[in-house]
Each structure stands twice: as structure tokens, then as C-alpha cells.
């Protein structure tokens, strides 16, 4: 059974037995570093918030985004790798 939480604005957290998925994380209150997948619908600041992605990403998190946010998402992944985390 899935648990769905509407966080703020358009931000959603979905927890399933397969993993934890965030859509457009924005104004995340606590650092959880629990995201298995992060989906970004478009590049506006309230949908693609680097600050909030940093709060929820962990080693192995997959970020799925639109072309307009691709370069910034890749930078987030590279930053994770430089900080001692490996990416697949």
C-alpha cells in the first residue's frame, strides 16, 4: 500500500514498498535524505529547488527531469559524487 503526502505547493511525497518518490520538492522542512527518485516537472524555482533537493537526496537517488533542468540536475549528481557519494 502506498502512502501519499501533499507537502507544499505542488510538492508530493509518495512512499511505497519499492521506495520513496518526490515530485517537485519545494519548501521541505526537514532534511530526510530518503529519496529514491525525484521527479521534476519543469524548471521554475518552486518545482526545481536545488536547496530542497539537497535536503532529500541520498546516495543512489535518481533525478528525472525535463530537458530545461537537465544540466542543473547533473550538477547536483556530480556534487554528490564529489562529496564522497557514488552515482550509478
PyMOL Python script that loads the backbone (N, CA, C, O; Angstrom):
from pymol import cmd

cmd.read_pdbstr("""\
ATOM      1  N   UNK A   1       0.836  -1.174   0.000  1.00  0.00           N
ATOM      2  CA  UNK A   1       0.000   0.000   0.000  1.00  0.00           C
ATOM      3  C   UNK A   1       0.882   1.239   0.000  1.00  0.00           C
ATOM      4  O   UNK A   1       1.871   1.299   0.730  1.00  0.00           O
ATOM      5  N   UNK A   2       0.533   2.218  -0.807  1.00  0.00           N
ATOM      6  CA  UNK A   2       1.285   3.455  -0.913  1.00  0.00           C
ATOM      7  C   UNK A   2       0.759   4.495   0.055  1.00  0.00           C
ATOM      8  O   UNK A   2      -0.431   4.540   0.369  1.00  0.00           O
ATOM      9  N   UNK A   3       1.682   5.336   0.522  1.00  0.00           N
ATOM     10  CA  UNK A   3       1.303   6.467   1.353  1.00  0.00           C
ATOM     11  C   UNK A   3       1.652   7.724   0.558  1.00  0.00           C
ATOM     12  O   UNK A   3       2.798   7.898   0.144  1.00  0.00           O
ATOM     13  N   UNK A   4       0.675   8.597   0.346  1.00  0.00           N
ATOM     14  CA  UNK A   4       0.874   9.811  -0.434  1.00  0.00           C
ATOM     15  C   UNK A   4       0.679  11.016   0.471  1.00  0.00           C
ATOM     16  O   UNK A   4      -0.328  11.128   1.171  1.00  0.00           O
ATOM     17  N   UNK A   5       1.659  11.916   0.448  1.00  0.00           N
ATOM     18  CA  UNK A   5       1.576  13.144   1.235  1.00  0.00           C
ATOM     19  C   UNK A   5       1.702  14.340   0.298  1.00  0.00           C
ATOM     20  O   UNK A   5       2.650  14.422  -0.483  1.00  0.00           O
ATOM     21  N   UNK A   6       0.767  15.251   0.372  1.00  0.00           N
ATOM     22  CA  UNK A   6       0.905  16.521  -0.324  1.00  0.00           C
ATOM     23  C   UNK A   6       1.627  17.433   0.653  1.00  0.00           C
ATOM     24  O   UNK A   6       1.135  17.687   1.752  1.00  0.00           O
ATOM     25  N   UNK A   7       2.799  17.927   0.253  1.00  0.00           N
ATOM     26  CA  UNK A   7       3.619  18.719   1.157  1.00  0.00           C
ATOM     27  C   UNK A   7       3.234  20.195   1.043  1.00  0.00           C
ATOM     28  O   UNK A   7       2.324  20.646   1.739  1.00  0.00           O
ATOM     29  N   UNK A   8       3.890  20.931   0.205  1.00  0.00           N
ATOM     30  CA  UNK A   8       3.558  22.346  -0.016  1.00  0.00           C
ATOM     31  C   UNK A   8       3.525  22.619  -1.506  1.00  0.00           C
ATOM     32  O   UNK A   8       4.224  21.979  -2.291  1.00  0.00           O
ATOM     33  N   UNK A   9       2.705  23.576  -1.874  1.00  0.00           N
ATOM     34  CA  UNK A   9       2.569  23.991  -3.270  1.00  0.00           C
ATOM     35  C   UNK A   9       2.256  22.755  -4.115  1.00  0.00           C
ATOM     36  O   UNK A   9       1.199  22.147  -3.946  1.00  0.00           O
ATOM     37  N   UNK A  10       3.147  22.383  -5.010  1.00  0.00           N
ATOM     38  CA  UNK A  10       2.900  21.201  -5.841  1.00  0.00           C
ATOM     39  C   UNK A  10       3.772  20.022  -5.424  1.00  0.00           C
ATOM     40  O   UNK A  10       3.891  19.046  -6.164  1.00  0.00           O
ATOM     41  N   UNK A  11       4.370  20.105  -4.267  1.00  0.00           N
ATOM     42  CA  UNK A  11       5.294  19.081  -3.801  1.00  0.00           C
ATOM     43  C   UNK A  11       4.545  17.887  -3.212  1.00  0.00           C
ATOM     44  O   UNK A  11       3.646  18.038  -2.385  1.00  0.00           O
ATOM     45  N   UNK A  12       4.942  16.703  -3.659  1.00  0.00           N
ATOM     46  CA  UNK A  12       4.294  15.459  -3.226  1.00  0.00           C
ATOM     47  C   UNK A  12       5.368  14.448  -2.846  1.00  0.00           C
ATOM     48  O   UNK A  12       6.415  14.371  -3.488  1.00  0.00           O
ATOM     49  N   UNK A  13       5.101  13.673  -1.798  1.00  0.00           N
ATOM     50  CA  UNK A  13       5.972  12.567  -1.379  1.00  0.00           C
ATOM     51  C   UNK A  13       5.147  11.294  -1.408  1.00  0.00           C
ATOM     52  O   UNK A  13       4.068  11.232  -0.817  1.00  0.00           O
ATOM     53  N   UNK A  14       5.647  10.286  -2.088  1.00  0.00           N
ATOM     54  CA  UNK A  14       4.959   9.004  -2.207  1.00  0.00           C
ATOM     55  C   UNK A  14       5.890   7.923  -1.660  1.00  0.00           C
ATOM     56  O   UNK A  14       7.032   7.783  -2.097  1.00  0.00           O
ATOM     57  N   UNK A  15       5.381   7.174  -0.706  1.00  0.00           N
ATOM     58  CA  UNK A  15       6.147   6.087  -0.113  1.00  0.00           C
ATOM     59  C   UNK A  15       5.480   4.769  -0.481  1.00  0.00           C
ATOM     60  O   UNK A  15       4.302   4.559  -0.194  1.00  0.00           O
ATOM     61  N   UNK A  16       6.237   3.889  -1.117  1.00  0.00           N
ATOM     62  CA  UNK A  16       5.742   2.566  -1.486  1.00  0.00           C
ATOM     63  C   UNK A  16       6.732   1.522  -0.978  1.00  0.00           C
ATOM     64  O   UNK A  16       7.794   1.866  -0.459  1.00  0.00           O
ATOM     65  N   UNK A  17       6.386   0.273  -1.125  1.00  0.00           N
ATOM     66  CA  UNK A  17       7.321  -0.773  -0.715  1.00  0.00           C
ATOM     67  C   UNK A  17       8.564  -0.791  -1.607  1.00  0.00           C
ATOM     68  O   UNK A  17       9.600  -1.329  -1.216  1.00  0.00           O
ATOM     69  N   UNK A  18       8.466  -0.207  -2.802  1.00  0.00           N
ATOM     70  CA  UNK A  18       9.604  -0.150  -3.721  1.00  0.00           C
ATOM     71  C   UNK A  18      10.524   1.028  -3.449  1.00  0.00           C
ATOM     72  O   UNK A  18      11.673   1.025  -3.893  1.00  0.00           O
ATOM     73  N   UNK A  19      10.045   2.034  -2.730  1.00  0.00           N
ATOM     74  CA  UNK A  19      10.904   3.177  -2.448  1.00  0.00           C
ATOM     75  C   UNK A  19      10.122   4.454  -2.213  1.00  0.00           C
ATOM     76  O   UNK A  19       8.892   4.457  -2.161  1.00  0.00           O
ATOM     77  N   UNK A  20      10.873   5.544  -2.073  1.00  0.00           N
ATOM     78  CA  UNK A  20      10.285   6.848  -1.793  1.00  0.00           C
ATOM     79  C   UNK A  20      10.515   7.766  -2.984  1.00  0.00           C
ATOM     80  O   UNK A  20      11.627   7.891  -3.497  1.00  0.00           O
ATOM     81  N   UNK A  21       9.436   8.401  -3.404  1.00  0.00           N
ATOM     82  CA  UNK A  21       9.425   9.243  -4.600  1.00  0.00           C
ATOM     83  C   UNK A  21       8.941  10.636  -4.220  1.00  0.00           C
ATOM     84  O   UNK A  21       7.945  10.784  -3.511  1.00  0.00           O
ATOM     85  N   UNK A  22       9.639  11.639  -4.686  1.00  0.00           N
ATOM     86  CA  UNK A  22       9.201  13.026  -4.525  1.00  0.00           C
ATOM     87  C   UNK A  22       8.907  13.608  -5.891  1.00  0.00           C
ATOM     88  O   UNK A  22       9.594  13.305  -6.866  1.00  0.00           O
ATOM     89  N   UNK A  23       7.885  14.445  -5.957  1.00  0.00           N
ATOM     90  CA  UNK A  23       7.572  15.202  -7.163  1.00  0.00           C
ATOM     91  C   UNK A  23       7.680  16.669  -6.786  1.00  0.00           C
ATOM     92  O   UNK A  23       7.040  17.123  -5.837  1.00  0.00           O
ATOM     93  N   UNK A  24       8.495  17.413  -7.533  1.00  0.00           N
ATOM     94  CA  UNK A  24       8.664  18.854  -7.340  1.00  0.00           C
ATOM     95  C   UNK A  24       8.892  19.241  -5.881  1.00  0.00           C
ATOM     96  O   UNK A  24       8.116  20.026  -5.335  1.00  0.00           O
ATOM     97  N   UNK A  25       9.940  18.709  -5.229  1.00  0.00           N
ATOM     98  CA  UNK A  25      10.164  19.042  -3.827  1.00  0.00           C
ATOM     99  C   UNK A  25      10.388  20.544  -3.639  1.00  0.00           C
ATOM    100  O   UNK A  25      11.235  21.144  -4.301  1.00  0.00           O
ATOM    101  N   UNK A  26       9.624  21.135  -2.735  1.00  0.00           N
ATOM    102  CA  UNK A  26       9.700  22.576  -2.508  1.00  0.00           C
ATOM    103  C   UNK A  26       9.316  22.876  -1.061  1.00  0.00           C
ATOM    104  O   UNK A  26       8.341  22.336  -0.539  1.00  0.00           O
ATOM    105  N   UNK A  27      10.084  23.731  -0.434  1.00  0.00           N
ATOM    106  CA  UNK A  27       9.888  24.123   0.961  1.00  0.00           C
ATOM    107  C   UNK A  27       9.854  22.900   1.885  1.00  0.00           C
ATOM    108  O   UNK A  27       8.987  22.781   2.751  1.00  0.00           O
ATOM    109  N   UNK A  28      10.799  22.013   1.684  1.00  0.00           N
ATOM    110  CA  UNK A  28      10.950  20.830   2.529  1.00  0.00           C
ATOM    111  C   UNK A  28      11.454  21.298   3.896  1.00  0.00           C
ATOM    112  O   UNK A  28      12.466  21.995   3.978  1.00  0.00           O
ATOM    113  N   UNK A  29      10.767  20.926   4.945  1.00  0.00           N
ATOM    114  CA  UNK A  29      11.096  21.429   6.278  1.00  0.00           C
ATOM    115  C   UNK A  29      12.271  20.710   6.930  1.00  0.00           C
ATOM    116  O   UNK A  29      13.098  21.349   7.580  1.00  0.00           O
ATOM    117  N   UNK A  30      12.357  19.398   6.769  1.00  0.00           N
ATOM    118  CA  UNK A  30      13.394  18.624   7.447  1.00  0.00           C
ATOM    119  C   UNK A  30      14.279  17.915   6.432  1.00  0.00           C
ATOM    120  O   UNK A  30      13.825  17.498   5.367  1.00  0.00           O
ATOM    121  N   UNK A  31      15.546  17.789   6.789  1.00  0.00           N
ATOM    122  CA  UNK A  31      16.455  17.000   5.953  1.00  0.00           C
ATOM    123  C   UNK A  31      16.201  15.531   6.238  1.00  0.00           C
ATOM    124  O   UNK A  31      16.381  15.067   7.363  1.00  0.00           O
ATOM    125  N   UNK A  32      15.782  14.802   5.213  1.00  0.00           N
ATOM    126  CA  UNK A  32      15.489  13.383   5.407  1.00  0.00           C
ATOM    127  C   UNK A  32      16.449  12.475   4.645  1.00  0.00           C
ATOM    128  O   UNK A  32      16.696  11.343   5.062  1.00  0.00           O
ATOM    129  N   UNK A  33      16.984  12.958   3.543  1.00  0.00           N
ATOM    130  CA  UNK A  33      17.888  12.177   2.693  1.00  0.00           C
ATOM    131  C   UNK A  33      17.333  10.774   2.461  1.00  0.00           C
ATOM    132  O   UNK A  33      18.035   9.777   2.631  1.00  0.00           O
ATOM    133  N   UNK A  34      16.060  10.716   2.070  1.00  0.00           N
ATOM    134  CA  UNK A  34      15.393   9.424   1.898  1.00  0.00           C
ATOM    135  C   UNK A  34      14.841   9.193   0.483  1.00  0.00           C
ATOM    136  O   UNK A  34      14.170   8.189   0.248  1.00  0.00           O
ATOM    137  N   UNK A  35      15.108  10.094  -0.448  1.00  0.00           N
ATOM    138  CA  UNK A  35      14.515   9.978  -1.788  1.00  0.00           C
ATOM    139  C   UNK A  35      15.221   8.915  -2.631  1.00  0.00           C
ATOM    140  O   UNK A  35      16.440   8.942  -2.798  1.00  0.00           O
ATOM    141  N   UNK A  36      14.437   7.992  -3.152  1.00  0.00           N
ATOM    142  CA  UNK A  36      14.963   7.054  -4.141  1.00  0.00           C
ATOM    143  C   UNK A  36      14.837   7.656  -5.538  1.00  0.00           C
ATOM    144  O   UNK A  36      15.697   7.455  -6.395  1.00  0.00           O
ATOM    145  N   UNK A  37      13.748   8.398  -5.752  1.00  0.00           N
ATOM    146  CA  UNK A  37      13.507   9.064  -7.029  1.00  0.00           C
ATOM    147  C   UNK A  37      12.994  10.475  -6.770  1.00  0.00           C
ATOM    148  O   UNK A  37      12.217  10.708  -5.845  1.00  0.00           O
ATOM    149  N   UNK A  38      13.440  11.409  -7.601  1.00  0.00           N
ATOM    150  CA  UNK A  38      12.930  12.774  -7.565  1.00  0.00           C
ATOM    151  C   UNK A  38      12.496  13.124  -8.979  1.00  0.00           C
ATOM    152  O   UNK A  38      13.300  13.081  -9.910  1.00  0.00           O
ATOM    153  N   UNK A  39      11.225  13.472  -9.137  1.00  0.00           N
ATOM    154  CA  UNK A  39      10.694  13.878 -10.436  1.00  0.00           C
ATOM    155  C   UNK A  39      10.474  15.387 -10.434  1.00  0.00           C
ATOM    156  O   UNK A  39       9.847  15.930  -9.524  1.00  0.00           O
ATOM    157  N   UNK A  40      10.990  16.054 -11.451  1.00  0.00           N
ATOM    158  CA  UNK A  40      10.852  17.497 -11.594  1.00  0.00           C
ATOM    159  C   UNK A  40      10.035  17.757 -12.860  1.00  0.00           C
ATOM    160  O   UNK A  40      10.418  17.327 -13.948  1.00  0.00           O
ATOM    161  N   UNK A  41       8.908  18.462 -12.717  1.00  0.00           N
ATOM    162  CA  UNK A  41       8.018  18.659 -13.872  1.00  0.00           C
ATOM    163  C   UNK A  41       8.430  19.804 -14.772  1.00  0.00           C
ATOM    164  O   UNK A  41       8.177  19.765 -15.976  1.00  0.00           O
ATOM    165  N   UNK A  42       9.063  20.828 -14.208  1.00  0.00           N
ATOM    166  CA  UNK A  42       9.608  21.925 -15.015  1.00  0.00           C
ATOM    167  C   UNK A  42      10.591  22.738 -14.187  1.00  0.00           C
ATOM    168  O   UNK A  42      10.753  22.490 -12.992  1.00  0.00           O
ATOM    169  N   UNK A  43      11.248  23.709 -14.815  1.00  0.00           N
ATOM    170  CA  UNK A  43      12.406  24.340 -14.205  1.00  0.00           C
ATOM    171  C   UNK A  43      12.120  25.572 -13.353  1.00  0.00           C
ATOM    172  O   UNK A  43      13.069  26.216 -12.905  1.00  0.00           O
ATOM    173  N   UNK A  44      10.886  25.926 -13.112  1.00  0.00           N
ATOM    174  CA  UNK A  44      10.604  27.063 -12.233  1.00  0.00           C
ATOM    175  C   UNK A  44      11.130  26.773 -10.831  1.00  0.00           C
ATOM    176  O   UNK A  44      11.161  25.619 -10.402  1.00  0.00           O
ATOM    177  N   UNK A  45      11.541  27.818 -10.122  1.00  0.00           N
ATOM    178  CA  UNK A  45      12.167  27.673  -8.800  1.00  0.00           C
ATOM    179  C   UNK A  45      11.308  26.894  -7.798  1.00  0.00           C
ATOM    180  O   UNK A  45      11.838  26.232  -6.907  1.00  0.00           O
ATOM    181  N   UNK A  46       9.998  26.975  -7.945  1.00  0.00           N
ATOM    182  CA  UNK A  46       9.120  26.300  -6.987  1.00  0.00           C
ATOM    183  C   UNK A  46       8.808  24.855  -7.387  1.00  0.00           C
ATOM    184  O   UNK A  46       7.979  24.195  -6.761  1.00  0.00           O
ATOM    185  N   UNK A  47       9.472  24.379  -8.421  1.00  0.00           N
ATOM    186  CA  UNK A  47       9.363  22.980  -8.835  1.00  0.00           C
ATOM    187  C   UNK A  47      10.739  22.322  -8.865  1.00  0.00           C
ATOM    188  O   UNK A  47      10.884  21.140  -8.553  1.00  0.00           O
ATOM    189  N   UNK A  48      11.752  23.113  -9.248  1.00  0.00           N
ATOM    190  CA  UNK A  48      13.135  22.629  -9.263  1.00  0.00           C
ATOM    191  C   UNK A  48      13.932  23.469  -8.275  1.00  0.00           C
ATOM    192  O   UNK A  48      14.583  24.443  -8.653  1.00  0.00           O
ATOM    193  N   UNK A  49      13.872  23.084  -7.015  1.00  0.00           N
ATOM    194  CA  UNK A  49      14.551  23.808  -5.941  1.00  0.00           C
ATOM    195  C   UNK A  49      15.781  23.010  -5.521  1.00  0.00           C
ATOM    196  O   UNK A  49      15.670  21.970  -4.872  1.00  0.00           O
ATOM    197  N   UNK A  50      16.958  23.516  -5.905  1.00  0.00           N
ATOM    198  CA  UNK A  50      18.193  22.817  -5.565  1.00  0.00           C
ATOM    199  C   UNK A  50      18.347  22.667  -4.046  1.00  0.00           C
ATOM    200  O   UNK A  50      18.792  21.626  -3.563  1.00  0.00           O
ATOM    201  N   UNK A  51      17.988  23.680  -3.322  1.00  0.00           N
ATOM    202  CA  UNK A  51      18.084  23.643  -1.861  1.00  0.00           C
ATOM    203  C   UNK A  51      17.252  22.487  -1.286  1.00  0.00           C
ATOM    204  O   UNK A  51      17.700  21.778  -0.385  1.00  0.00           O
ATOM    205  N   UNK A  52      16.062  22.314  -1.808  1.00  0.00           N
ATOM    206  CA  UNK A  52      15.190  21.250  -1.299  1.00  0.00           C
ATOM    207  C   UNK A  52      15.628  19.871  -1.782  1.00  0.00           C
ATOM    208  O   UNK A  52      15.500  18.888  -1.053  1.00  0.00           O
ATOM    209  N   UNK A  53      16.134  19.796  -2.985  1.00  0.00           N
ATOM    210  CA  UNK A  53      16.656  18.517  -3.482  1.00  0.00           C
ATOM    211  C   UNK A  53      17.820  18.060  -2.606  1.00  0.00           C
ATOM    212  O   UNK A  53      17.946  16.874  -2.298  1.00  0.00           O
ATOM    213  N   UNK A  54      18.675  19.012  -2.204  1.00  0.00           N
ATOM    214  CA  UNK A  54      19.802  18.672  -1.327  1.00  0.00           C
ATOM    215  C   UNK A  54      19.321  18.085   0.002  1.00  0.00           C
ATOM    216  O   UNK A  54      20.014  17.256   0.591  1.00  0.00           O
ATOM    217  N   UNK A  55      18.161  18.495   0.476  1.00  0.00           N
ATOM    218  CA  UNK A  55      17.630  18.007   1.751  1.00  0.00           C
ATOM    219  C   UNK A  55      17.113  16.576   1.683  1.00  0.00           C
ATOM    220  O   UNK A  55      17.064  15.888   2.703  1.00  0.00           O
ATOM    221  N   UNK A  56      16.728  16.120   0.496  1.00  0.00           N
ATOM    222  CA  UNK A  56      16.103  14.794   0.408  1.00  0.00           C
ATOM    223  C   UNK A  56      16.923  13.758  -0.354  1.00  0.00           C
ATOM    224  O   UNK A  56      16.684  12.559  -0.210  1.00  0.00           O
ATOM    225  N   UNK A  57      17.884  14.198  -1.161  1.00  0.00           N
ATOM    226  CA  UNK A  57      18.648  13.220  -1.949  1.00  0.00           C
ATOM    227  C   UNK A  57      19.588  12.428  -1.060  1.00  0.00           C
ATOM    228  O   UNK A  57      19.980  12.873   0.019  1.00  0.00           O
ATOM    229  N   UNK A  58      19.936  11.256  -1.532  1.00  0.00           N
ATOM    230  CA  UNK A  58      20.877  10.375  -0.837  1.00  0.00           C
ATOM    231  C   UNK A  58      21.720   9.688  -1.891  1.00  0.00           C
ATOM    232  O   UNK A  58      21.518   9.900  -3.087  1.00  0.00           O
ATOM    233  N   UNK A  59      22.640   8.886  -1.468  1.00  0.00           N
ATOM    234  CA  UNK A  59      23.426   8.114  -2.423  1.00  0.00           C
ATOM    235  C   UNK A  59      22.489   7.217  -3.222  1.00  0.00           C
ATOM    236  O   UNK A  59      21.693   6.471  -2.652  1.00  0.00           O
ATOM    237  N   UNK A  60      22.587   7.294  -4.520  1.00  0.00           N
ATOM    238  CA  UNK A  60      21.768   6.448  -5.384  1.00  0.00           C
ATOM    239  C   UNK A  60      20.451   7.057  -5.822  1.00  0.00           C
ATOM    240  O   UNK A  60      19.736   6.447  -6.618  1.00  0.00           O
ATOM    241  N   UNK A  61      20.105   8.236  -5.333  1.00  0.00           N
ATOM    242  CA  UNK A  61      18.861   8.885  -5.757  1.00  0.00           C
ATOM    243  C   UNK A  61      18.906   9.143  -7.261  1.00  0.00           C
ATOM    244  O   UNK A  61      19.914   9.610  -7.791  1.00  0.00           O
ATOM    245  N   UNK A  62      17.821   8.840  -7.927  1.00  0.00           N
ATOM    246  CA  UNK A  62      17.676   9.107  -9.363  1.00  0.00           C
ATOM    247  C   UNK A  62      16.832  10.368  -9.520  1.00  0.00           C
ATOM    248  O   UNK A  62      15.769  10.488  -8.911  1.00  0.00           O
ATOM    249  N   UNK A  63      17.307  11.307 -10.337  1.00  0.00           N
ATOM    250  CA  UNK A  63      16.558  12.524 -10.614  1.00  0.00           C
ATOM    251  C   UNK A  63      16.064  12.452 -12.048  1.00  0.00           C
ATOM    252  O   UNK A  63      16.845  12.272 -12.982  1.00  0.00           O
ATOM    253  N   UNK A  64      14.758  12.596 -12.208  1.00  0.00           N
ATOM    254  CA  UNK A  64      14.129  12.585 -13.530  1.00  0.00           C
ATOM    255  C   UNK A  64      13.565  13.976 -13.757  1.00  0.00           C
ATOM    256  O   UNK A  64      12.750  14.457 -12.971  1.00  0.00           O
ATOM    257  N   UNK A  65      13.998  14.620 -14.829  1.00  0.00           N
ATOM    258  CA  UNK A  65      13.593  15.999 -15.052  1.00  0.00           C
ATOM    259  C   UNK A  65      13.399  16.294 -16.532  1.00  0.00           C
ATOM    260  O   UNK A  65      13.693  15.468 -17.396  1.00  0.00           O
ATOM    261  N   UNK A  66      12.909  17.469 -16.794  1.00  0.00           N
ATOM    262  CA  UNK A  66      12.722  17.935 -18.169  1.00  0.00           C
ATOM    263  C   UNK A  66      14.055  18.442 -18.701  1.00  0.00           C
ATOM    264  O   UNK A  66      14.975  18.725 -17.933  1.00  0.00           O
ATOM    265  N   UNK A  67      14.148  18.551 -20.004  1.00  0.00           N
ATOM    266  CA  UNK A  67      15.388  18.971 -20.658  1.00  0.00           C
ATOM    267  C   UNK A  67      15.906  20.306 -20.124  1.00  0.00           C
ATOM    268  O   UNK A  67      17.116  20.471 -19.971  1.00  0.00           O
ATOM    269  N   UNK A  68      15.029  21.249 -19.841  1.00  0.00           N
ATOM    270  CA  UNK A  68      15.454  22.578 -19.402  1.00  0.00           C
ATOM    271  C   UNK A  68      16.138  22.564 -18.035  1.00  0.00           C
ATOM    272  O   UNK A  68      16.824  23.525 -17.686  1.00  0.00           O
ATOM    273  N   UNK A  69      15.967  21.507 -17.262  1.00  0.00           N
ATOM    274  CA  UNK A  69      16.606  21.397 -15.940  1.00  0.00           C
ATOM    275  C   UNK A  69      17.715  20.351 -15.919  1.00  0.00           C
ATOM    276  O   UNK A  69      18.327  20.112 -14.878  1.00  0.00           O
ATOM    277  N   UNK A  70      17.963  19.747 -17.027  1.00  0.00           N
ATOM    278  CA  UNK A  70      18.905  18.626 -17.071  1.00  0.00           C
ATOM    279  C   UNK A  70      20.302  19.002 -16.585  1.00  0.00           C
ATOM    280  O   UNK A  70      20.886  18.292 -15.766  1.00  0.00           O
ATOM    281  N   UNK A  71      20.834  20.098 -17.078  1.00  0.00           N
ATOM    282  CA  UNK A  71      22.195  20.477 -16.711  1.00  0.00           C
ATOM    283  C   UNK A  71      22.315  20.735 -15.209  1.00  0.00           C
ATOM    284  O   UNK A  71      23.280  20.295 -14.584  1.00  0.00           O
ATOM    285  N   UNK A  72      21.364  21.429 -14.634  1.00  0.00           N
ATOM    286  CA  UNK A  72      21.401  21.689 -13.191  1.00  0.00           C
ATOM    287  C   UNK A  72      21.262  20.397 -12.388  1.00  0.00           C
ATOM    288  O   UNK A  72      21.913  20.235 -11.356  1.00  0.00           O
ATOM    289  N   UNK A  73      20.419  19.480 -12.855  1.00  0.00           N
ATOM    290  CA  UNK A  73      20.256  18.196 -12.163  1.00  0.00           C
ATOM    291  C   UNK A  73      21.559  17.401 -12.209  1.00  0.00           C
ATOM    292  O   UNK A  73      21.939  16.772 -11.221  1.00  0.00           O
ATOM    293  N   UNK A  74      22.233  17.429 -13.335  1.00  0.00           N
ATOM    294  CA  UNK A  74      23.511  16.723 -13.451  1.00  0.00           C
ATOM    295  C   UNK A  74      24.543  17.320 -12.503  1.00  0.00           C
ATOM    296  O   UNK A  74      25.371  16.588 -11.961  1.00  0.00           O
ATOM    297  N   UNK A  75      24.512  18.631 -12.293  1.00  0.00           N
ATOM    298  CA  UNK A  75      25.428  19.268 -11.344  1.00  0.00           C
ATOM    299  C   UNK A  75      25.155  18.778  -9.922  1.00  0.00           C
ATOM    300  O   UNK A  75      26.089  18.558  -9.151  1.00  0.00           O
ATOM    301  N   UNK A  76      23.886  18.610  -9.575  1.00  0.00           N
ATOM    302  CA  UNK A  76      23.545  18.087  -8.248  1.00  0.00           C
ATOM    303  C   UNK A  76      24.096  16.682  -8.056  1.00  0.00           C
ATOM    304  O   UNK A  76      24.588  16.345  -6.979  1.00  0.00           O
ATOM    305  N   UNK A  77      24.017  15.866  -9.094  1.00  0.00           N
ATOM    306  CA  UNK A  77      24.530  14.496  -9.025  1.00  0.00           C
ATOM    307  C   UNK A  77      26.047  14.523  -8.904  1.00  0.00           C
ATOM    308  O   UNK A  77      26.620  13.769  -8.116  1.00  0.00           O
ATOM    309  N   UNK A  78      26.708  15.391  -9.683  1.00  0.00           N
ATOM    310  CA  UNK A  78      28.170  15.483  -9.603  1.00  0.00           C
ATOM    311  C   UNK A  78      28.602  15.979  -8.221  1.00  0.00           C
ATOM    312  O   UNK A  78      29.604  15.505  -7.685  1.00  0.00           O
ATOM    313  N   UNK A  79      27.873  16.915  -7.646  1.00  0.00           N
ATOM    314  CA  UNK A  79      28.189  17.422  -6.306  1.00  0.00           C
ATOM    315  C   UNK A  79      28.115  16.282  -5.306  1.00  0.00           C
ATOM    316  O   UNK A  79      28.943  16.193  -4.399  1.00  0.00           O
ATOM    317  N   UNK A  80      27.142  15.424  -5.465  1.00  0.00           N
ATOM    318  CA  UNK A  80      27.001  14.275  -4.566  1.00  0.00           C
ATOM    319  C   UNK A  80      28.229  13.376  -4.717  1.00  0.00           C
ATOM    320  O   UNK A  80      28.744  12.864  -3.723  1.00  0.00           O
ATOM    321  N   UNK A  81      28.695  13.182  -5.928  1.00  0.00           N
ATOM    322  CA  UNK A  81      29.841  12.322  -6.168  1.00  0.00           C
ATOM    323  C   UNK A  81      31.107  12.915  -5.564  1.00  0.00           C
ATOM    324  O   UNK A  81      31.919  12.186  -4.995  1.00  0.00           O
ATOM    325  N   UNK A  82      31.285  14.239  -5.682  1.00  0.00           N
ATOM    326  CA  UNK A  82      32.458  14.895  -5.122  1.00  0.00           C
ATOM    327  C   UNK A  82      32.461  14.824  -3.599  1.00  0.00           C
ATOM    328  O   UNK A  82      33.524  14.822  -2.978  1.00  0.00           O
ATOM    329  N   UNK A  83      31.297  14.767  -3.009  1.00  0.00           N
ATOM    330  CA  UNK A  83      31.189  14.717  -1.557  1.00  0.00           C
ATOM    331  C   UNK A  83      31.328  13.308  -0.999  1.00  0.00           C
ATOM    332  O   UNK A  83      30.998  13.061   0.161  1.00  0.00           O
ATOM    333  N   UNK A  84      31.813  12.385  -1.818  1.00  0.00           N
ATOM    334  CA  UNK A  84      32.084  11.049  -1.340  1.00  0.00           C
ATOM    335  C   UNK A  84      30.997  10.026  -1.658  1.00  0.00           C
ATOM    336  O   UNK A  84      31.134   8.854  -1.305  1.00  0.00           O
ATOM    337  N   UNK A  85      29.937  10.443  -2.308  1.00  0.00           N
ATOM    338  CA  UNK A  85      28.875   9.514  -2.685  1.00  0.00           C
ATOM    339  C   UNK A  85      29.109   9.051  -4.118  1.00  0.00           C
ATOM    340  O   UNK A  85      29.589   9.811  -4.959  1.00  0.00           O
ATOM    341  N   UNK A  86      28.771   7.821  -4.377  1.00  0.00           N
ATOM    342  CA  UNK A  86      28.883   7.296  -5.725  1.00  0.00           C
ATOM    343  C   UNK A  86      27.552   7.387  -6.428  1.00  0.00           C
ATOM    344  O   UNK A  86      26.498   7.313  -5.796  1.00  0.00           O
ATOM    345  N   UNK A  87      27.600   7.547  -7.739  1.00  0.00           N
ATOM    346  CA  UNK A  87      26.376   7.522  -8.525  1.00  0.00           C
ATOM    347  C   UNK A  87      26.444   6.317  -9.448  1.00  0.00           C
ATOM    348  O   UNK A  87      27.524   5.847  -9.805  1.00  0.00           O
ATOM    349  N   UNK A  88      25.290   5.834  -9.820  1.00  0.00           N
ATOM    350  CA  UNK A  88      25.225   4.675 -10.713  1.00  0.00           C
ATOM    351  C   UNK A  88      24.987   5.117 -12.130  1.00  0.00           C
ATOM    352  O   UNK A  88      24.902   4.283 -13.031  1.00  0.00           O
TER     353      UNK A  88
END
""", "prot")
cmd.dss("prot")
cmd.show_as("cartoon", "prot")
cmd.util.cbc("prot")
cmd.orient("prot")
